[in-house]
Structure formats: C-alpha cells, structure tokens
Amino acid sequence: MAQRNTWQRERVREALAGAPGFISAQNLHATLRDGNTGIGLATVYRALAGMAAHGEADSLQSPEGESLYRACTSPGHHHHLICRSCGLTVEIEASDVEEWAQQTAARNGFTAPEHIVDIFGLCADCTRLRATAPDDTAGAS
C-alpha cells in the first residue's frame, strides 16, 4: 500500500536529505521541532519506516541497537562502511558478501536469502585524530 505524500512526510524527507549521515528518528524530530514544523515524533517514525520500505532511505541498527536512517543515494541492495566517531558513511558493493550469503543459505537448505551487512569502524580522519590526540590521562592522579 502506497503512502500518501503529505507535507509532513515531505518535510521529513527534506530533513533527512539534509542530515550529514545516519540519524535517529529522535534526532531528526529534534531538527524538525527546532524548525517549528509541529511534526510529531510518531509521524517522523512512520515517514522514515515508509521511506525505508520503499527504498528512499537506508536503515540500519547502530552498535547500541538504535535504528538510524539516511537518505538513500544508491538504488538497489548495497552495504555501508560507517565511522563510529564522526558518522561518515561510504556505500560499498560487496560481491563476496553476496556470494557468501547465497552459498551459506544453500548449504543449509534455505532459498531466497536476504541479509544486512554494515561495517562499523573509524574513518581515516578519525583514526589520524585519535593517534595525534594528547593523552588526557597524563598527570592525572
């Protein structure tokens, strides 16, 4: 069933497109609230779920288990590299993962496998910053 394209849904879509990376529904709602839109949190959740279901948004779970969303820039199935520090996200193709998923499913008698693979780590800039940051524990007693 197609969702109606209401002005609220359009504002959620615009706010998501303006977000710098993956964002939680709560943080997106706070952005919309700061803009005095009057859009409720439940509407934000419904809009994001609909966008994810229709391929307009990427959805993933953070390492802490929170659902995060981002305006989708690649059509079709894809994976992500996500920086745990700054949120930088890179969309990647992972043909090895696709092959592994098909083979693993077949070996176990499963058909039509689906999977989600997102890799969390530190991007090059955050790794460099962490390596050059002064040690805050020095001199602490």
SULKA-V549419 format. One record per backbone hydrogen bond with DSSP energy under -0.5 kcal/mol. NH is the residue of the N-H (numbers start at 0). CO is the residue of the C=O. Records with the same first field share a line. If there is no record, write none. Layout:
NH: CO ; CO
//
This chain:
5: 3
9: 5
10: 6
11: 7
12: 8
13: 9
14: 10
15: 11
16: 12
17: 13
18: 14 ; 15
21: 86
22: 68
24: 66
27: 23
28: 24
29: 25
30: 26
31: 27
32: 28
33: 29
34: 30
35: 32
36: 31
43: 39
44: 40
45: 41
46: 42
47: 43
48: 44
49: 45
50: 46
51: 47
52: 48
53: 49
54: 51
55: 50
56: 50
57: 69
59: 67
61: 65
64: 61
67: 59
68: 22
69: 57
70: 15
71: 55
78: 91
79: 116
80: 89
81: 118
82: 87
83: 120
86: 82
89: 80
91: 78
96: 93
97: 93
98: 94
99: 95
100: 96
101: 97
102: 98
103: 99
104: 100
105: 101
106: 102
107: 103 ; 104
108: 105
109: 104
118: 79
119: 117
120: 81
126: 122
127: 123
128: 124
129: 125
130: 126
131: 127
132: 128
135: 133
137: 134
139: 136
//
